[in-house]
Amino acid sequence: MWNLNKILFLYTLALGTLMASSSSSWFGMWMGLEINLLSFIPLMKSTKNMYASEAALKYFIIQAIASTILLFSVIMMSTNFLYSIHSNIMNMALNSSLLLKMGAAPLHFWFPEVAEGLSWTTNMLLLTWQKIAPMVLFLYSNKTVMFIFIIVMSCMWVSGIIGQNQVSLRKIMAYSSINHIGWMIAASLFQEMIWVMYLLIYSIITLNILIVFKNLNIQMINQMLMIMKMNPQMKMFFVMNFLSLGGLPPFLGFLPKWMTVQLLSEYQFPVLAVTMIITTLMTLYFYMRLTFSSIVMVTAMPLTKTSSPKSSFLVFSTNLMTLVSLIMCTLAFNFL
């Protein structure tokens, strides 16, 4: 059970994100990011995980460097000191600090290492909630199409290539997050509503997968073989959620990618759209590597009932959203 201190830090974590997202000045946004950072550091502490302190120190150093670059570029822009001559450099420094905060490639070097040292509960916050404030500030900033193009391509290729030889489930989810950051940045370039939809759907699917990992207490790929054999219902939900995260059509994860590709095609970016589809197939490969062993293995039914009806209903209801909601969304779009 979480104590009152962690509840307080969760409250200030949400407060810092909302403050950064809704502030009307860059200084207020920077303050919100700092409140968010100082609230997240105590949540990373864990007595059961020896790597939590190392991950917290890495996270603090990287976020402090990014905040320093952000504040420096904002001061240079607000005082007009060298801004008229080097405006593109200052805008690039501002955007790079925000990309460093969210863990987007090519500034992703810290992200898998920090995720590796955290518990699954803290990873839920790192992969979902901690993306909101930097992404919103990235939407507010000035940027060029070529800069967005380079960042999206970097996220796609880095996650697709480096994620192939990972055996740690935390690092696999981290590189998956880098891939989806690229999709979200591409969606936010033209229409912010698709970015909101993408972030919401990605967060729901990721939470479902991480809840499975947390309940089963697994960290590596080879631990999944025997555990998944003993629980057919969990195996079915696990496989379908990973296929939904990869963006296969019958599932909800296909909807935001479909809308993003359609948006890129309408604005005459076919090369970017095709590259994103190809590199997503690379990430889908190591998703399938995780799920293939669970699909082909014969299920061994336990002699005793391992889960209560209440927990089974909770798992079923939370996963049902990611599995059948695509039908509801397409019907809603057709009727509206």
Secondary structure as UniProt FT lines:
FT   HELIX           4..22
FT   HELIX           26..44
FT   TURN            50..51
FT   HELIX           52..78
FT   TURN            79..80
FT   TURN            83..85
FT   HELIX           87..102
FT   TURN            105..106
FT   TURN            109..110
FT   HELIX           111..116
FT   HELIX           120..127
FT   HELIX           129..131
FT   HELIX           132..140
FT   HELIX           145..162
FT   HELIX           163..165
FT   HELIX           169..188
FT   TURN            189..190
FT   HELIX           192..216
FT   HELIX           221..223
FT   HELIX           224..229
FT   HELIX           232..246
FT   TURN            249..250
FT   TURN            252..253
FT   HELIX           254..266
FT   TURN            267..268
FT   HELIX           270..296
FT   HELIX           309..335
//
